[in-house]
């Protein structure tokens, strides 16, 4: 006969093995969540993953066609303007071909 202590240790060990196997065999999921917000007249904002990691916000002023890219600096805990240019500049090379 098993005593209560040995039975409990056996059950806990078995459940730990089952959870470890399930964790190894479970498929890893990577989800990306990109959001887009637009007002009725002037601005559009899109979120995306920045090239260097972290998040970026793309803000487009639709009337003038200017776009700004803003990222979050976790060290200084502030938003950093990366660049602001006309949207047309992004396509200037492809239009020349």
C-alpha positions as CSV (number, residue, x, y, z in Angstrom):
1,X,0.0,0.0,0.0
2,X,1.0,3.6,-0.7
3,X,0.9,6.1,2.0
4,X,-0.8,9.5,1.4
5,X,2.5,11.3,1.1
6,X,3.9,9.0,-1.6
7,X,0.6,9.1,-3.5
8,X,0.6,12.9,-3.5
9,X,4.2,13.1,-4.7
10,X,3.4,10.6,-7.5
11,X,0.3,12.6,-8.7
12,X,2.3,15.9,-8.6
13,X,5.2,14.3,-10.6
14,X,2.8,12.8,-13.2
15,X,1.0,16.2,-13.6
16,X,4.4,18.0,-14.0
17,X,5.5,15.5,-16.7
18,X,2.2,16.0,-18.5
19,X,2.4,19.8,-18.4
20,X,6.0,19.7,-19.6
21,X,5.2,17.5,-22.6
22,X,2.2,19.6,-23.4
23,X,4.3,22.8,-23.3
24,X,6.9,21.3,-25.6
25,X,4.4,19.9,-28.1
26,X,2.1,23.0,-28.2
27,X,2.5,25.0,-31.3
28,X,4.0,28.5,-30.8
29,X,1.7,31.3,-31.8
30,X,2.9,34.7,-32.9
31,X,0.2,37.2,-33.3
32,X,0.6,40.7,-34.6
33,X,-1.9,43.4,-33.8
34,X,-1.8,46.3,-36.1
35,X,-4.4,49.0,-35.6
36,X,-5.5,51.9,-37.8
37,X,-7.4,54.9,-36.8
38,X,-8.8,57.6,-39.1
39,X,-10.7,60.7,-38.4
40,X,-13.2,62.1,-40.9
41,X,-11.0,64.8,-42.4
42,X,-7.3,65.1,-41.7
43,X,-5.4,62.3,-40.0
44,X,-4.7,58.6,-40.2
45,X,-2.6,56.7,-37.7
46,X,-1.3,53.1,-38.1
47,X,0.7,51.1,-35.6
48,X,3.4,48.6,-36.7
49,X,6.5,46.9,-35.5
50,X,9.6,49.0,-35.9
51,X,12.5,47.7,-37.8
52,X,14.8,47.8,-34.7
53,X,12.1,46.2,-32.5
54,X,9.4,47.8,-30.5
55,X,6.4,49.7,-31.8
56,X,6.1,52.5,-34.3
57,X,3.2,54.9,-35.0
58,X,2.8,56.2,-38.6
59,X,0.8,59.4,-38.6
60,X,-0.4,60.8,-42.0
61,X,-1.9,64.2,-42.5
62,X,-4.1,63.5,-45.5
63,X,-4.5,67.0,-46.8
64,X,-0.8,67.8,-47.2
65,X,0.4,64.2,-47.7
66,X,2.9,64.4,-44.9
67,X,3.8,61.3,-42.9
68,X,5.6,61.1,-39.6
69,X,7.1,58.0,-37.9
70,X,7.2,58.0,-34.1
71,X,8.7,55.3,-31.9
72,X,8.8,54.8,-28.1
73,X,12.2,54.9,-26.4
74,X,11.8,52.7,-23.3
75,X,15.1,54.0,-21.7
76,X,14.0,57.7,-21.6
77,X,10.2,56.7,-21.6
78,X,9.3,59.2,-24.3
79,X,8.2,59.3,-27.9
80,X,10.9,60.0,-30.5
81,X,10.2,61.4,-33.9
82,X,12.1,59.3,-36.4
83,X,11.3,61.1,-39.6
84,X,8.6,63.3,-41.3
85,X,8.4,63.5,-45.1
86,X,5.8,63.6,-47.8
87,X,4.3,60.2,-48.6
88,X,5.3,60.7,-52.2
89,X,9.0,60.4,-51.2
90,X,8.5,56.8,-50.3
91,X,7.5,56.0,-53.9
92,X,9.8,58.4,-55.7
93,X,12.3,55.6,-56.7
94,X,9.7,53.2,-58.0
95,X,8.1,56.0,-60.1
96,X,11.3,56.8,-62.0
97,X,11.6,53.2,-63.5
